[in-house]
Amino acid sequence: MQKNRNLMKNLVDISVMVTQSTNFFEIKDKIVDKMLEVIEPTKACINLFYNNDFEYAYLVCSATLDYVPKAFPKNCEIGTKLNFDQAYPEYIHEAVRDKKIIYVEDIFEDPKAVDERELANMEGYKGRIVFPLVLNYTVIGFMTCFLTEEDSIEELDITFISSVVSLISLSIEITMENEHTRDLIGKLRESISNINEVTAKLYLNNDVNQFMEDLNTQAKILTKSNEAFIVIDDLNYDYKIFSTLKNKNRKKINFQEILPELKSYDEDGNYENNPDLTILKGLKIDNYIYYKLKEGNEVVGCILCSNSKGYTEDDFNILELISKQVILGMQLYKYNQAETKHKLIANELNILNKQQKLIMNESEMNLNNDKDLYFYHRPATVIGGDFYHAQAINQDKIAYIIADVMGHGIVSNYIVAMIKGSFKTLCYNYESASEIMNKLNQILYDEFDKMGVFATCIVGIVDTKNNTLDISNAGHYCPIIIDNFGRLISDESEMCKKNIPLGVLEDVSYKQVTIPIKDISMICMYTDGVIEIKNKNKEEFGIQRFESFLLKNYNLKKDDFINELKNELQQFVSKRNFDDDILVVCLSNK
């Protein structure tokens, strides 16, 4: 939301610069600086053609000239004169020739940019976007934006830059024809001022419907038309047609039939003062002017004005400016809708995240022997699919469960809640790990089967009186066990009877094993996230690294152990977010 407001504010500021100046060369660098304040390209430069001579392009941005003086020495007061054929790659020629925006994301892979790679490598940029400057159907220059490896650009940014490019074209026209265009300057300044006022309202209240209605009214007033219509084919607005006609008339006109019948509708825009048809599908037309609304190369609507005293190139330029603002408003509308939805979902996920943390935090247990039962949990997303819970069965026994639910997000949270509720109920009725696991599968099978999900699981019961641990395993990794002499106990046949995950088959008989824990320093249970995380070389942390870490740190107190585990994983991955949930549960000496 803040980015949208910044884009809108800076666009208004640039419009004010253009309105208040009759000399493009005095404000060109300020325009570029203001543009780059709110988007990520490292730099941008403007190139101009003079007198329709496409043999040479003049680089006019002072900042760019100062930045690359060796490549582009200043040799002309109105810019650095460069041979267009020799100095610019193929895709820039294509953008100028076809009057279209071209985005080369990777200079070093795109065959159209092969001649530019040495310069790109020297100057440290990877991508480049070309925006042709078009005035009265003629390309008068182009602006390019440079992106480094770290820069990113969105569709909304491209729309914003397109609007800036239209204002640059206008400023150039005012400058080049200043002597005989005082009336035009006044008219365009009025139009920009009015459009700025409408845009500022959108900036403040985000009412896109009112924004469209206001721009449509401005199109009617500024072109001195009797009717004006903004036709949108893309968004789910309250009305898809904004017009200056009364509401009862707006839906009587079938614009899907009207627009293709206009002369030269295959062009981006045009005007006609003597149309062949005086009556067009119920709308009396003496003359008309239109400009298509385009997102990239996709036509999403049109501005149509009709019945004035006669349309001119000035009216066409005004309509082009308005069209850019309409597209920007549409982009903001989509973005705000998505952002609002995202905020609602994020709020719900944060609530679920707090709920899941509370479930976990309840599981901190102080055992009444010389053992600690503790855990470390780090979800990959806001809501994780890994789950741990522990509770007392009686004075001497603590039951706990570790589960790894397939998937993440709200569905996994729902499954976690089911597992926790069922487990707590079963702990009041059973004291055997295998009985709890069998009953858990019976309770959950129908729901899991309908949803097409499953969960690996370990149920453990710590008997502090007899110093034993009963474990029942439903398709989960076997615990890593280290004795008091610092040796791994790896006989899974004795220490771990693994079975299939919960929710796969209805009739399953889960067994349990009993492990004496008096001479055991640590029993570590974990989910797959801890051993499957990858470093920048796509190498997994792996079971051997994890075992080595445990052997090195098993004697640490729980807080020190958890801190060492965090550091170990962070150093291995070297990034803030992990790709999967991480859950480690330890039963160890105090």
C-alpha positions as CSV (number, residue, x, y, z in Angstrom):
1,M,0.0,0.0,0.0
2,Q,2.8,2.4,0.9
3,K,4.6,1.7,-2.4
4,N,1.4,2.5,-4.3
5,R,1.1,5.8,-2.5
6,N,4.7,6.7,-3.2
7,L,4.3,5.9,-6.9
8,M,1.2,8.1,-7.1
9,K,2.8,11.0,-5.1
10,N,5.9,11.0,-7.2
11,L,3.9,10.9,-10.4
12,V,2.0,13.9,-9.3
13,D,5.3,15.7,-8.4
14,I,6.7,14.9,-11.9
15,S,3.5,16.2,-13.5
16,V,3.9,19.5,-11.5
17,M,7.5,19.8,-12.8
18,V,6.3,19.4,-16.4
19,T,3.4,21.9,-15.8
20,Q,5.7,24.6,-14.4
21,S,8.5,24.3,-16.9
22,T,8.9,25.2,-20.6
23,N,12.4,23.7,-20.8
24,F,12.8,19.9,-20.7
25,F,16.6,20.1,-20.4
26,E,16.2,22.0,-17.1
27,I,14.1,19.4,-15.5
28,K,15.1,16.1,-17.2
29,D,17.5,15.0,-14.4
30,K,15.0,15.9,-11.7
31,I,12.3,13.8,-13.5
32,V,14.6,10.8,-13.6
33,D,15.7,11.2,-10.0
34,K,12.1,11.5,-8.8
35,M,11.2,8.4,-10.8
36,L,14.1,6.3,-9.4
37,E,13.1,7.3,-5.8
38,V,10.2,4.8,-5.8
39,I,11.3,2.0,-8.2
40,E,14.4,-0.3,-8.1
41,P,16.3,0.1,-11.3
42,T,19.8,1.3,-10.6
43,K,19.7,4.1,-13.1
44,A,17.9,5.3,-16.2
45,C,18.9,7.4,-19.2
46,I,17.0,9.3,-21.8
47,N,18.0,9.3,-25.5
48,L,16.6,11.7,-28.1
49,F,16.3,11.9,-31.9
50,Y,16.3,15.4,-33.4
51,N,14.5,16.5,-36.5
52,N,13.4,12.9,-37.3
53,D,17.0,11.9,-37.9
54,F,17.3,8.3,-36.7
55,E,20.9,8.0,-37.6
56,Y,22.0,9.5,-34.4
57,A,20.6,9.3,-30.8
58,Y,21.6,11.8,-28.2
59,L,22.2,10.7,-24.6
60,V,20.9,13.6,-22.5
61,C,20.9,12.5,-18.8
62,S,23.6,14.3,-16.9
63,A,23.7,11.7,-14.2
64,T,24.4,8.9,-16.7
65,L,26.9,11.0,-18.6
66,D,28.8,11.6,-15.3
67,Y,28.6,8.0,-14.4
68,V,30.0,6.6,-17.6
69,P,32.2,9.4,-19.0
70,K,34.6,7.0,-20.8
71,A,31.9,5.2,-22.6
72,F,29.8,8.3,-23.4
73,P,31.9,11.5,-23.4
74,K,30.1,14.8,-23.6
75,N,30.5,16.1,-27.1
76,C,27.4,18.2,-27.6
77,E,25.5,20.7,-25.6
78,I,22.2,19.0,-26.2
79,G,23.6,15.5,-25.3
80,T,26.2,13.0,-26.4
81,K,25.8,12.2,-30.1
82,L,25.9,8.5,-30.8
83,N,25.5,6.5,-34.0
84,F,22.2,4.7,-33.4
85,D,23.0,1.7,-35.6
86,Q,26.4,1.1,-34.0
87,A,25.9,2.1,-30.4
88,Y,22.7,0.4,-29.5
89,P,21.7,-3.3,-29.5
90,E,19.0,-4.9,-31.7
91,Y,16.2,-4.9,-29.1
92,I,16.4,-1.1,-28.7
93,H,16.0,-0.7,-32.5
94,E,13.0,-3.0,-32.3
95,A,11.5,-0.9,-29.5
96,V,11.9,2.3,-31.5
97,R,10.7,0.7,-34.8
98,D,7.6,-1.0,-33.3
99,K,6.9,1.7,-30.7
100,K,6.7,-0.9,-27.9
101,I,8.2,-1.5,-24.5
102,I,10.9,-4.3,-24.5
103,Y,12.2,-5.9,-21.3
104,V,15.5,-7.9,-21.6
105,E,15.8,-9.6,-18.2
106,D,19.2,-11.1,-18.8
107,I,21.6,-9.3,-21.1
108,F,24.0,-12.3,-20.9
109,E,21.4,-14.8,-22.2
110,D,19.2,-12.9,-24.6
111,P,20.6,-13.2,-28.2
112,K,19.3,-9.7,-29.0
113,A,21.7,-8.2,-26.5
114,V,24.9,-10.0,-27.5
115,D,26.6,-6.8,-28.5
116,E,25.9,-5.2,-25.2
117,R,27.4,-7.8,-22.9
118,E,30.8,-6.2,-22.6
119,L,29.3,-2.9,-21.5
120,A,26.9,-4.6,-19.2
121,N,29.7,-6.5,-17.5
122,M,31.8,-3.3,-17.2
123,E,28.9,-1.2,-15.7
124,G,27.5,-4.0,-13.6
125,Y,23.9,-4.3,-14.9
126,K,22.1,-7.5,-15.9
127,G,18.7,-6.3,-17.3
128,R,17.4,-3.4,-19.3
129,I,13.9,-2.1,-20.2
130,V,13.3,0.2,-23.2
131,F,10.4,2.7,-23.2
132,P,10.0,4.6,-26.6
133,L,9.1,8.3,-26.3
134,V,6.2,8.7,-28.8
135,L,4.8,12.1,-29.8
136,N,2.1,12.4,-32.5
137,Y,2.7,8.8,-33.7
138,T,6.5,9.6,-34.1
139,V,9.3,8.2,-31.9
140,I,11.3,11.1,-30.6
141,G,13.6,9.1,-28.4
142,F,13.6,6.4,-25.8
143,M,14.3,5.9,-22.1
144,T,16.1,2.8,-20.8
145,C,16.2,1.6,-17.2
146,F,19.1,-0.6,-16.0
147,L,18.7,-3.4,-13.5
148,T,21.4,-5.1,-11.5
149,E,21.2,-8.7,-10.2
150,E,19.6,-7.4,-7.0
151,D,17.0,-5.2,-8.6
152,S,13.5,-6.3,-9.3
153,I,10.6,-4.7,-11.2
154,E,6.9,-5.3,-11.2
155,E,4.1,-4.7,-13.7
156,L,2.9,-1.8,-11.5
157,D,6.4,-0.3,-11.8
158,I,6.4,-0.6,-15.6
159,T,3.0,1.1,-15.7
160,F,4.4,3.9,-13.5
161,I,7.4,4.4,-15.8
162,S,5.2,4.5,-18.8
163,S,3.2,7.3,-17.3
164,V,6.5,9.2,-16.6
165,V,7.6,8.6,-20.2
166,S,4.3,10.2,-21.5
167,L,5.0,13.2,-19.3
168,I,8.6,13.4,-20.6
169,S,7.3,13.3,-24.2
170,L,4.9,16.2,-23.3
171,S,7.7,18.2,-21.8
172,I,9.9,17.7,-24.9
173,E,7.0,18.9,-27.1
174,I,6.5,22.0,-25.0
175,T,10.2,22.7,-25.2
176,M,10.7,22.1,-28.9
177,E,7.6,24.1,-30.0
178,N,7.5,26.7,-27.3
179,E,7.4,29.7,-29.7
180,H,4.1,28.8,-31.4
181,T,2.4,26.6,-28.9
182,R,1.5,29.0,-26.0
183,D,-2.2,28.1,-26.4
184,L,-1.3,24.4,-26.4
185,I,0.9,24.8,-23.3
186,G,-2.0,26.4,-21.5
187,K,-4.4,23.7,-22.5
188,L,-2.0,20.9,-21.6
189,R,-1.1,22.5,-18.3
190,E,-4.8,22.7,-17.5
191,S,-5.3,19.1,-18.4
192,I,-2.3,17.9,-16.3
193,S,-3.4,20.1,-13.4
194,N,-6.9,18.5,-13.5
195,I,-5.6,15.0,-13.9
196,N,-3.3,15.6,-11.0
197,E,-6.2,16.6,-8.9
198,V,-8.1,13.5,-9.8
199,T,-5.0,11.3,-9.2
200,A,-4.4,13.0,-5.8
201,K,-7.9,11.9,-4.7
202,L,-7.1,8.3,-5.6
203,Y,-3.8,8.7,-3.7
204,L,-5.8,9.8,-0.6
205,N,-8.9,7.6,-0.6
206,N,-8.2,4.7,-3.0
207,D,-11.7,4.9,-4.5
208,V,-11.1,3.6,-8.0
209,N,-14.7,3.9,-9.1
210,Q,-14.7,7.6,-8.3
211,F,-11.3,7.9,-9.9
212,M,-12.6,6.5,-13.2
213,E,-15.7,8.7,-13.1
214,D,-13.6,11.8,-12.5
215,L,-11.1,11.0,-15.3
216,N,-14.0,10.4,-17.6
217,T,-15.4,13.8,-16.8
218,Q,-12.0,15.4,-17.4
219,A,-11.8,13.6,-20.8
220,K,-15.1,15.2,-21.7
221,I,-14.2,18.7,-20.5
222,L,-10.7,18.8,-21.8
223,T,-11.6,17.6,-25.3
224,K,-14.8,19.8,-25.3
225,S,-16.9,16.7,-26.1
226,N,-20.6,16.2,-25.5
227,E,-20.1,12.6,-24.4
228,A,-17.2,10.6,-23.0
229,F,-16.9,6.9,-22.1
230,I,-14.2,4.8,-20.4
231,V,-14.9,1.2,-21.2
232,I,-13.2,-1.4,-19.1
233,D,-13.1,-5.0,-20.2
234,D,-10.8,-6.3,-17.5
235,L,-11.9,-5.5,-13.9
236,N,-15.0,-6.4,-11.9
237,Y,-16.1,-2.8,-11.2
238,D,-19.5,-1.8,-10.0
239,Y,-19.9,-0.5,-13.6
240,K,-17.7,-1.6,-16.4
241,I,-18.7,1.5,-18.4
242,F,-18.0,5.0,-17.0
243,S,-19.7,7.7,-18.9
244,T,-21.1,11.2,-18.8
245,L,-24.5,9.9,-19.9
246,K,-27.1,9.2,-17.3
247,N,-27.0,5.8,-15.8
248,K,-30.1,4.6,-17.5
249,N,-28.5,5.2,-20.9
250,R,-25.1,3.8,-20.2
251,K,-26.1,0.1,-20.6
252,K,-28.1,0.6,-23.7
253,I,-24.9,1.1,-25.8
254,N,-23.1,-2.1,-26.8
255,F,-19.5,-0.9,-27.0
256,Q,-18.4,-4.4,-28.0
257,E,-20.1,-3.7,-31.3
258,I,-19.3,0.0,-31.6
259,L,-15.6,0.1,-31.0
260,P,-14.5,-2.3,-33.8
261,E,-16.5,-0.3,-36.3
262,L,-14.5,2.9,-35.6
263,K,-12.1,3.8,-38.4
264,S,-8.5,2.8,-37.7
265,Y,-9.5,0.9,-34.6
266,D,-6.5,-1.3,-35.3
267,E,-4.3,1.6,-34.1
268,D,-3.6,2.6,-30.5
269,G,-5.8,5.7,-31.0
270,N,-7.1,8.1,-33.6
271,Y,-9.8,10.8,-34.2
272,E,-12.3,11.3,-37.0
273,N,-14.1,14.6,-37.7
274,N,-16.2,13.3,-40.6
275,P,-17.3,9.8,-40.0
276,D,-19.2,7.8,-42.5
277,L,-22.0,7.0,-40.0
278,T,-23.9,9.7,-38.4
279,I,-26.0,7.3,-36.2
280,L,-23.9,4.5,-34.6
281,K,-25.9,1.9,-32.7
282,G,-28.2,4.4,-31.1
283,L,-25.5,7.0,-30.4
284,K,-25.5,10.1,-32.7
285,I,-21.9,10.6,-33.8
286,D,-20.8,13.7,-35.7
287,N,-17.1,13.1,-34.8
288,Y,-15.1,11.0,-32.3
289,I,-11.7,10.5,-30.8
290,Y,-10.5,7.4,-29.0
291,Y,-7.4,5.9,-27.3
292,K,-7.0,2.3,-26.3
293,L,-6.2,1.3,-22.7
294,K,-3.3,-1.2,-22.8
295,E,-1.5,-3.2,-20.2
296,G,1.7,-4.1,-22.0
297,N,0.5,-5.4,-25.3
298,E,-3.0,-6.4,-24.0
299,V,-5.9,-4.1,-24.8
300,V,-8.1,-3.9,-21.6
301,G,-10.4,-1.1,-22.6
302,C,-10.8,2.2,-24.4
303,I,-11.5,5.9,-23.9
304,L,-14.0,7.2,-26.4
305,C,-15.2,10.9,-26.7
306,S,-17.7,12.1,-29.3
307,N,-19.4,15.2,-30.7
308,S,-17.1,18.2,-30.3
309,K,-16.6,21.1,-32.6
310,G,-13.6,19.2,-34.1
311,Y,-10.8,17.2,-32.6
312,T,-7.1,18.0,-33.0
313,E,-3.7,16.5,-32.1
314,D,-3.9,18.4,-28.8
315,D,-7.0,16.5,-27.9
316,F,-5.3,13.3,-28.9
317,N,-2.3,14.0,-26.6
318,I,-4.6,14.8,-23.7
319,L,-6.5,11.5,-24.2
320,E,-3.2,9.6,-24.2
321,L,-2.2,11.2,-20.9
322,I,-5.6,10.2,-19.4
323,S,-5.2,6.7,-20.7
324,K,-2.0,6.3,-18.8
325,Q,-3.6,7.4,-15.6
326,V,-6.6,5.0,-16.2
327,I,-4.1,2.1,-16.5
328,L,-2.3,3.1,-13.4
329,G,-5.6,3.3,-11.5
330,M,-6.5,-0.2,-12.7
331,Q,-3.1,-1.5,-11.6
332,L,-3.5,0.0,-8.2
333,Y,-7.0,-1.4,-7.9
334,K,-5.8,-4.9,-8.6
335,Y,-2.8,-4.5,-6.3
336,N,-5.0,-3.1,-3.5
337,Q,-7.5,-5.9,-3.8
338,A,-4.7,-8.5,-3.7
339,E,-3.0,-6.7,-0.8
340,T,-6.3,-6.5,1.2
341,K,-7.0,-10.2,0.7
342,H,-3.4,-10.9,1.6
343,K,-3.7,-8.9,4.8
344,L,-6.9,-10.7,5.8
345,I,-5.2,-14.1,5.2
346,A,-2.0,-13.0,7.0
347,N,-4.1,-11.9,10.0
348,E,-5.8,-15.3,10.1
349,L,-2.5,-17.1,9.7
350,N,-0.9,-15.0,12.5
351,I,-3.8,-16.0,14.8
352,L,-3.2,-19.7,13.9
353,N,0.5,-19.2,14.4
354,K,-0.1,-17.9,17.9
355,Q,-2.4,-20.8,18.6
356,Q,0.2,-23.3,17.4
357,K,2.9,-21.7,19.5
358,L,0.6,-21.9,22.6
359,I,0.1,-25.6,21.8
360,M,3.9,-26.1,21.6
361,N,4.7,-24.0,24.7
362,E,2.4,-26.1,26.8
363,S,4.7,-29.0,26.2
364,E,7.7,-27.7,28.2
365,M,7.9,-30.5,30.9
366,N,9.9,-30.7,34.1
367,L,10.5,-34.4,34.8
368,N,10.9,-35.6,38.3
369,N,14.0,-37.7,37.5
370,D,17.4,-36.5,36.2
371,K,16.0,-35.9,32.6
372,D,14.8,-32.9,30.6
373,L,12.2,-33.1,27.8
374,Y,12.4,-30.1,25.6
375,F,12.1,-29.0,21.9
376,Y,13.1,-26.6,19.2
377,H,10.6,-25.6,16.5
378,R,11.0,-23.4,13.5
379,P,8.2,-23.4,10.9
380,A,9.1,-22.7,7.2
381,T,5.9,-20.6,6.7
382,V,3.6,-18.8,9.1
383,I,1.9,-22.1,9.9
384,G,4.0,-25.2,10.1
385,G,3.1,-28.9,9.5
386,D,5.3,-30.2,12.3
387,F,3.8,-30.7,15.7
388,Y,4.8,-31.6,19.2
389,H,2.8,-31.9,22.4
390,A,3.5,-33.4,25.8
391,Q,1.2,-33.9,28.9
392,A,1.3,-35.8,32.2
393,I,-0.6,-39.1,32.4
394,N,0.0,-39.5,36.1
395,Q,2.6,-38.6,38.7
396,D,5.2,-40.9,37.1
397,K,4.4,-40.9,33.4
398,I,4.7,-38.2,30.7
399,A,3.2,-38.9,27.2
400,Y,4.3,-36.9,24.2
401,I,3.6,-36.9,20.5
402,I,5.7,-35.8,17.5
403,A,3.9,-35.5,14.1
404,D,4.9,-34.4,10.7
405,V,1.8,-33.5,8.7
406,M,1.9,-33.5,4.9
407,G,1.8,-29.9,3.7
408,H,1.7,-26.5,5.4
409,G,-0.7,-23.6,6.1
410,I,-4.3,-23.6,7.3
411,V,-5.0,-27.3,6.3
412,S,-2.0,-28.5,8.2
413,N,-3.1,-26.4,11.2
414,Y,-6.5,-28.0,11.1
415,I,-4.9,-31.5,11.1
416,V,-2.6,-30.5,13.9
417,A,-5.6,-29.4,16.0
418,M,-7.3,-32.8,15.3
419,I,-4.2,-34.7,16.3
420,K,-3.8,-32.7,19.5
421,G,-7.4,-33.0,20.6
422,S,-7.5,-36.7,19.9
423,F,-4.1,-37.3,21.7
424,K,-5.1,-35.4,24.8
425,T,-8.3,-37.4,25.1
426,L,-6.5,-40.7,24.6
427,C,-4.0,-39.9,27.2
428,Y,-6.8,-39.8,29.8
429,N,-7.8,-43.3,28.9
430,Y,-4.6,-45.2,27.9
431,E,-1.1,-45.5,29.4
432,S,0.5,-47.5,26.5
433,A,2.2,-45.8,23.6
434,S,1.0,-48.5,21.1
435,E,-2.6,-48.3,22.4
436,I,-2.6,-44.5,22.0
437,M,-1.2,-44.8,18.4
438,N,-3.7,-47.5,17.4
439,K,-6.7,-45.5,18.7
440,L,-5.3,-42.3,17.1
441,N,-5.2,-44.0,13.7
442,Q,-8.8,-45.3,14.1
443,I,-10.1,-41.8,15.1
444,L,-8.3,-39.9,12.3
445,Y,-8.4,-42.4,9.4
446,D,-11.8,-41.4,8.0
447,E,-11.0,-37.6,8.1
448,F,-7.5,-38.1,6.7
449,D,-8.8,-40.4,3.9
450,K,-11.4,-37.8,2.8
451,M,-8.8,-35.1,2.7
452,G,-6.1,-37.2,1.1
453,V,-3.5,-36.5,3.7
454,F,-1.4,-38.4,6.2
455,A,1.1,-37.8,9.0
456,T,4.2,-39.6,10.3
457,C,4.1,-39.8,14.0
458,I,5.9,-40.9,17.2
459,V,4.1,-41.5,20.5
460,G,6.4,-41.8,23.5
461,I,5.7,-42.4,27.2
462,V,8.4,-41.5,29.7
463,D,8.2,-43.5,33.0
464,T,10.3,-41.5,35.4
465,K,9.9,-44.1,38.2
466,N,11.3,-47.0,36.2
467,N,13.5,-44.9,33.9
468,T,12.1,-46.2,30.7
469,L,10.8,-44.8,27.4
470,D,8.0,-46.6,25.4
471,I,8.0,-45.6,21.8
472,S,5.4,-46.4,19.0
473,N,6.4,-45.3,15.5
474,A,4.0,-44.5,12.6
475,G,6.4,-44.1,9.6
476,H,8.6,-41.5,11.4
477,Y,12.4,-41.3,11.5
478,C,13.8,-43.4,14.3
479,P,15.3,-41.5,17.3
480,I,19.0,-40.9,17.5
481,I,20.3,-42.3,20.8
482,I,23.5,-41.5,22.6
483,D,24.6,-43.3,25.7
484,N,26.5,-42.0,28.8
485,F,29.8,-42.8,27.1
486,G,29.0,-40.6,24.1
487,R,28.4,-43.5,21.8
488,L,25.6,-43.8,19.2
489,I,23.2,-46.7,19.6
490,S,22.1,-47.5,16.1
491,D,20.4,-50.9,16.4
492,E,17.0,-49.9,15.0
493,S,15.6,-53.4,15.3
494,E,15.8,-53.1,19.0
495,M,15.2,-49.4,19.5
496,C,12.6,-48.6,16.8
497,K,9.7,-50.6,15.4
498,K,8.7,-48.4,12.4
499,N,5.2,-48.8,10.8
500,I,3.2,-47.0,8.2
501,P,2.0,-43.3,8.7
502,L,-1.3,-42.4,10.3
503,G,-4.2,-42.2,7.9
504,V,-2.9,-44.5,5.2
505,L,-4.7,-47.8,6.3
506,E,-7.6,-48.2,8.6
507,D,-6.6,-51.6,10.1
508,V,-3.1,-51.3,11.3
509,S,-1.5,-52.8,14.4
510,Y,1.1,-50.4,15.8
511,K,3.7,-51.9,18.2
512,Q,6.0,-50.3,20.7
513,V,9.5,-50.8,22.1
514,T,10.8,-50.1,25.6
515,I,14.1,-48.3,25.9
516,P,15.9,-48.2,29.3
517,I,17.0,-44.6,29.7
518,K,19.1,-44.6,32.9
519,D,22.3,-45.0,31.0
520,I,21.2,-42.8,28.1
521,S,22.4,-39.2,27.8
522,M,20.2,-38.2,24.9
523,I,17.3,-39.5,22.8
524,C,16.8,-37.1,19.9
525,M,13.6,-37.2,17.8
526,Y,13.2,-35.0,14.8
527,T,11.3,-34.3,11.5
528,D,12.7,-34.4,8.0
529,G,13.2,-30.6,7.8
530,V,16.4,-30.6,9.9
531,I,18.2,-33.2,7.7
532,E,16.8,-32.0,4.3
533,I,17.6,-28.3,4.5
534,K,20.1,-27.3,1.8
535,N,22.9,-24.9,1.5
536,K,23.6,-22.7,-1.5
537,N,25.3,-25.6,-3.3
538,K,22.1,-27.7,-3.0
539,E,23.8,-30.0,-0.5
540,E,21.6,-31.4,2.2
541,F,22.5,-31.1,5.9
542,G,22.0,-34.9,6.2
543,I,21.8,-37.4,8.9
544,Q,25.6,-37.7,9.3
545,R,26.1,-34.0,10.0
546,F,23.2,-34.1,12.4
547,E,24.6,-37.0,14.3
548,S,28.0,-35.4,14.4
549,F,26.4,-32.2,15.8
550,L,24.6,-34.3,18.5
551,L,27.7,-36.1,19.5
552,K,29.5,-32.8,19.9
553,N,26.8,-31.1,21.9
554,Y,24.7,-33.7,23.7
555,N,26.1,-32.8,27.1
556,L,25.0,-29.1,26.9
557,K,22.1,-27.8,29.0
558,K,18.9,-27.4,27.0
559,D,19.2,-23.6,26.4
560,D,22.8,-23.9,25.3
561,F,21.9,-26.9,23.1
562,I,19.1,-25.0,21.3
563,N,21.3,-22.0,20.7
564,E,24.1,-24.2,19.2
565,L,21.5,-25.9,17.0
566,K,20.2,-22.6,15.7
567,N,23.7,-21.4,14.9
568,E,24.7,-24.6,13.2
569,L,21.6,-24.7,10.9
570,Q,21.9,-20.9,10.1
571,Q,25.5,-21.1,9.2
572,F,24.9,-24.1,7.0
573,V,21.9,-22.5,5.1
574,S,23.1,-18.9,5.1
575,K,19.7,-17.5,4.6
576,R,16.8,-16.2,6.7
577,N,14.1,-18.6,5.7
578,F,14.2,-22.4,5.5
579,D,12.4,-24.5,2.9
580,D,10.7,-26.9,5.4
581,D,9.6,-27.0,9.0
582,I,12.2,-27.9,11.6
583,L,11.3,-29.7,14.8
584,V,13.8,-31.4,17.2
585,V,12.7,-33.0,20.5
586,C,15.2,-34.1,23.0
587,L,15.0,-36.3,26.1
588,S,18.4,-35.8,27.8
589,N,20.3,-35.6,31.1
590,K,19.8,-32.4,33.0
